[in-house]
């Protein structure tokens, strides 16, 4: 037993190697999705960029010396999601990893929050993750070699806020779907986990984070003293996609510089 453990320790780096793996990344053209796609490619995976507008991510990954393909998909459409999974199989022969990054958000007074906007956020953030996860799991179960499903949740999945009847609720739903899927598919070697970032610098959030008054208050609530950067996702998404995380299932892992560890109140002198 001791020698066996030593042998495994000597090869621990290989646990994080994604060479030969195929990953689908929804919302992979920009923001956190693009960051996840680039990070997984950097670890060796073949990437399928799934987005309404796949953009330049495929070319960027090819420039890294990795293989990539793109597919146009609306994650709310069952047939398009099934076609997305088939595109990955056609391109690379299998599906090992799904990263659910497609999502939207909006904040306004709850009494003025239109039903159509609420439905759009819930459809993309909840229905979309359900459909993509279900179709990817069907393929993984058919392959019989396990797999990894990783969803991008949010710290807002743990707490409400004024003006937010939809986004926080949608991320709480993502957290519970993650747990239920993990319970069902763990016996088949499929690990289902979620990453819950705090505010992260993207094109969508930059206008708000660039406001000095907002960012100053935000930093007070994050012990690390800054918002999340896109490359902060690299290590965690690769870890959850790799064999190194084979005994982690149903976890919602904060990526927040310690924000959820404290209550946000000012220090008591």
Buried (B, 14 or more C-beta within 10 A) or exposed (E): EEEEEEEEEEEEEEEBBBEEBBBBBBBBBBBBBBBBBBBBBBBBBBBBBBBBEBBEBBEBBEEEEBBBBBBBBBBBBEEBBBBBBBBBBEBBEBBBBBBBBBBBBBBEEEEEBEEEBBEBBBBBBBBBBBBBBBBBBEBBBEBEEBBBBBBBBBBBBBEEEEBBBBBBBBBBBBBEBBBEBBEEBBEEBBBBBBBBBBBBBBEBBEEEBEEEEEBEEBBEBBEEEBBBEBEBBBEBBBBBBBBBBEEBBBBBBBBBBEBBEEEEEEEEE
